Amino acid sequence: MAESAPQPQKITKQIFGETYTIVGEASSGYISEVADYVEQRLIDLSKSLPTASKTKLAVLCALNLADELFQMKDATAKLSENPELEERTKKIISLLEEGIIGDHF
């Protein structure tokens, strides 16, 4: 039997005073968490710029989130450009996991 495609999740969230219906293939919990994150970023910006319009805050928030994404992509690319660093990082993570698991099991 073939696996069916994930069913789109539909939730209603209030973000920065506006109600949105959000549809996505991720879980409703994940969608809600993303919406909460965006709202918190908007709230933080509005505290820094109390006279800015909602549109201006939304654009600035989008720019900040895009910047975060670009920085993460850049960091990931740099890591993959340095296989020795990537291998050392994996070894350190493995050792940490072994130590943590070893203490609890």
C-alpha positions as CSV (number, residue, x, y, z in Angstrom):
1,M,0.0,0.0,0.0
2,A,1.4,3.4,-1.0
3,E,2.0,6.0,1.6
4,S,-0.4,8.9,1.3
5,A,0.9,12.5,1.2
6,P,0.8,14.3,4.5
7,Q,-2.5,16.0,5.1
8,P,-2.3,19.8,5.2
9,Q,-2.8,21.2,8.7
10,K,-4.9,24.3,9.1
11,I,-4.8,26.4,12.2
12,T,-5.9,29.9,13.1
13,K,-3.4,32.1,14.9
14,Q,-3.4,35.6,16.1
15,I,-0.1,37.3,15.2
16,F,0.5,40.9,16.4
17,G,-3.2,41.6,16.6
18,E,-4.3,40.1,13.3
19,T,-5.9,36.7,12.8
20,Y,-4.4,34.4,10.2
21,T,-5.4,31.0,8.9
22,I,-2.2,29.1,8.3
23,V,-2.1,26.0,6.2
24,G,1.0,23.7,6.0
25,E,2.2,20.2,5.8
26,A,4.0,20.4,9.2
27,S,2.2,19.5,12.4
28,S,-0.2,22.1,13.9
29,G,2.1,22.3,16.9
30,Y,5.1,23.2,14.7
31,I,3.1,25.8,12.7
32,S,1.9,27.3,16.0
33,E,5.5,27.5,17.3
34,V,6.7,29.2,14.1
35,A,3.8,31.7,14.4
36,D,4.6,32.4,18.0
37,Y,8.2,33.0,17.1
38,V,7.3,35.5,14.4
39,E,4.9,37.3,16.8
40,Q,7.6,37.5,19.5
41,R,10.0,39.0,17.0
42,L,7.4,41.5,16.0
43,I,6.7,42.4,19.6
44,D,10.5,42.9,20.3
45,L,10.8,45.1,17.2
46,S,7.7,47.2,18.2
47,K,9.3,47.9,21.6
48,S,12.4,49.2,19.8
49,L,10.4,51.2,17.3
50,P,7.1,52.1,19.1
51,T,6.0,54.6,16.4
52,A,6.6,52.3,13.4
53,S,3.6,51.0,11.4
54,K,2.7,47.4,11.4
55,T,3.8,47.2,7.7
56,K,7.2,48.6,8.5
57,L,7.6,46.2,11.5
58,A,6.6,43.3,9.3
59,V,9.2,44.2,6.6
60,L,11.9,44.7,9.3
61,C,10.9,41.4,10.9
62,A,11.2,39.6,7.5
63,L,14.6,41.2,6.9
64,N,15.8,40.1,10.3
65,L,14.5,36.5,9.8
66,A,16.1,36.4,6.3
67,D,19.4,37.6,7.8
68,E,19.2,34.7,10.3
69,L,18.6,32.3,7.6
70,F,21.5,33.6,5.4
71,Q,23.8,33.5,8.4
72,M,22.9,29.9,9.1
73,K,23.3,28.9,5.5
74,D,26.7,30.6,5.5
75,A,27.8,28.8,8.6
76,T,26.6,25.4,7.2
77,A,28.5,26.0,4.0
78,K,31.7,26.9,5.9
79,L,31.4,23.8,7.9
80,S,31.0,21.6,4.8
81,E,34.0,23.4,3.2
82,N,36.1,22.2,6.1
83,P,35.7,18.4,6.3
84,E,38.4,18.1,9.1
85,L,36.4,20.5,11.3
86,E,33.2,18.7,10.5
87,E,34.7,15.4,11.4
88,R,36.2,16.8,14.7
89,T,32.8,18.2,15.5
90,K,31.1,14.9,14.9
91,K,33.6,13.2,17.2
92,I,33.1,15.7,20.0
93,I,29.3,15.3,19.7
94,S,29.7,11.5,19.8
95,L,31.9,11.7,22.9
96,L,29.4,14.0,24.6
97,E,26.5,11.8,23.7
98,E,28.4,8.7,25.0
99,G,29.2,10.5,28.3
100,I,25.6,11.7,28.7
101,I,24.0,8.4,27.9
102,G,26.6,6.5,29.9
103,D,25.7,8.5,33.0
104,H,22.0,7.9,32.7
105,F,21.7,4.3,31.5
